Amino acid sequence: MLFMYYTESHEWINGETGVVGITRHAVNELGEVVFIELPKVGDRLEAGAEACILESTKAAVDIYAPIGGVISAVNQKVVDDPTLLSRDPEQAGWLFQMKIHDPAPLEDLLDLQGYRSLIGVEHT
C-alpha cells in the first residue's frame, strides 16, 4: 500500500520511499513541459524550499520540497525526456527522492481525498 501525501502547491510524496513528483492536475495546468532542472543528490532541503524548476510552454514554476530531508536520487529520465512527466506524472515521471529524517510532518499534508477536494474533484 502506498502512503501518498499531497501539498496545496500540487506536489506529491510517497511517505514510505520519499519519492516526490507533481500531480496530474499540475501537469494539465502547466501544459507541455520542455525543460526540467532537478536538485543535486546530497542537497538538504527544508519543507517548502525550492527543490527544482519546470519550464513549460505556458510558464516556469518552482517545485517545492513537501517535507524536509536530503535528496537521495533524481530521475534523469525526465530531464532527458520531459514528455515522460506529461505522460505519467505520478509514477514514471517522478522528479526526485528524499531521505526523510522526520516523517511526522507528513501528517500535516493532504491525503488523496483532501487533495481532490482542493482541486474540486469529487471522489469516485
C-alpha positions as CSV (number, residue, x, y, z in Angstrom):
1,M,0.0,0.0,0.0
2,L,1.3,3.4,-0.9
3,F,1.2,6.2,1.6
4,M,0.7,9.2,-0.7
5,Y,0.5,12.8,0.6
6,Y,-0.1,15.9,-1.4
7,T,0.7,19.6,-1.0
8,E,-1.5,22.6,-1.8
9,S,1.1,23.5,-4.4
10,H,0.4,20.2,-6.2
11,E,3.5,18.1,-5.3
12,W,3.0,14.5,-4.1
13,I,5.3,12.4,-1.9
14,N,5.3,8.7,-1.2
15,G,5.6,8.6,2.6
16,E,7.4,5.2,2.5
17,T,10.0,5.9,-0.1
18,G,10.3,9.7,-0.1
19,V,9.8,9.8,-3.9
20,V,8.4,13.2,-5.0
21,G,6.7,14.5,-8.1
22,I,3.9,16.7,-9.3
23,T,0.2,15.7,-9.7
24,R,-1.6,15.1,-13.0
25,H,-3.6,18.3,-12.2
26,A,-0.4,20.3,-12.1
27,V,0.8,18.9,-15.4
28,N,-2.5,19.6,-17.0
29,E,-2.3,23.2,-15.8
30,L,1.3,23.6,-17.0
31,G,0.9,22.3,-20.5
32,E,3.8,20.7,-22.3
33,V,6.9,20.6,-20.1
34,V,10.0,21.4,-22.1
35,F,12.8,21.7,-19.5
36,I,13.4,20.3,-16.0
37,E,16.1,21.4,-13.6
38,L,16.4,18.9,-10.7
39,P,18.1,19.3,-7.4
40,K,21.5,17.7,-6.8
41,V,21.9,14.5,-4.8
42,G,23.0,15.5,-1.3
43,D,21.1,18.8,-1.3
44,R,19.5,19.3,2.1
45,L,16.1,20.9,1.9
46,E,13.6,22.2,4.4
47,A,9.9,21.7,3.9
48,G,8.6,24.3,1.4
49,A,12.1,25.0,0.0
50,E,12.5,25.3,-3.8
51,A,13.7,21.9,-5.0
52,C,13.6,22.2,-8.8
53,I,12.3,24.2,-11.7
54,L,9.9,23.1,-14.5
55,E,9.5,25.2,-17.7
56,S,6.5,24.6,-19.9
57,T,5.1,26.2,-23.0
58,K,2.9,28.2,-20.6
59,A,5.1,29.1,-17.6
60,A,8.2,28.4,-15.5
61,V,7.4,27.1,-12.0
62,D,9.2,26.2,-8.9
63,I,8.6,22.8,-7.3
64,Y,8.9,22.7,-3.6
65,A,10.1,20.0,-1.1
66,P,6.9,18.7,0.6
67,I,8.9,17.7,3.7
68,G,12.5,18.3,5.0
69,G,15.2,15.9,4.0
70,V,18.2,15.2,1.9
71,I,18.0,14.5,-1.9
72,S,19.0,10.8,-2.3
73,A,18.2,10.3,-6.0
74,V,16.9,12.2,-9.1
75,N,15.1,11.0,-12.1
76,Q,17.4,11.7,-15.0
77,K,14.9,10.2,-17.4
78,V,12.5,13.1,-17.0
79,V,15.4,15.6,-17.7
80,D,16.3,13.6,-20.9
81,D,12.7,13.3,-21.9
82,P,10.4,15.9,-20.3
83,T,7.3,14.4,-22.0
84,L,7.6,11.5,-19.6
85,L,6.4,13.9,-16.9
86,S,3.3,14.7,-19.0
87,R,2.6,11.0,-19.8
88,D,3.0,9.6,-16.3
89,P,3.5,12.3,-13.7
90,E,2.5,10.2,-10.7
91,Q,4.7,7.2,-11.4
92,A,7.5,7.1,-14.0
93,G,7.6,10.9,-14.2
94,W,8.7,11.3,-10.6
95,L,11.3,14.1,-10.0
96,F,13.4,13.3,-7.0
97,Q,13.7,11.1,-3.9
98,M,14.4,12.3,-0.4
99,K,15.7,10.7,2.7
100,I,13.1,11.8,5.2
101,H,14.6,12.5,8.6
102,D,11.3,13.0,10.5
103,P,8.1,11.6,8.9
104,A,5.8,13.3,11.4
105,P,5.2,16.4,9.3
106,L,3.7,14.1,6.5
107,E,0.6,14.1,8.6
108,D,0.2,17.8,8.0
109,L,-0.1,17.2,4.3
110,L,-3.2,16.3,2.4
111,D,-4.4,12.8,1.7
112,L,-5.9,11.9,-1.6
113,Q,-9.5,12.9,-0.6
114,G,-8.2,16.2,0.8
115,Y,-6.3,16.9,-2.4
116,R,-9.3,16.0,-4.6
117,S,-11.4,18.5,-2.6
118,L,-8.7,21.1,-3.0
119,I,-8.8,20.9,-6.8
120,G,-12.6,20.4,-7.0
121,V,-12.7,16.8,-8.0
122,E,-15.3,14.6,-6.4
123,H,-14.2,11.2,-5.0
124,T,-15.4,8.4,-7.3
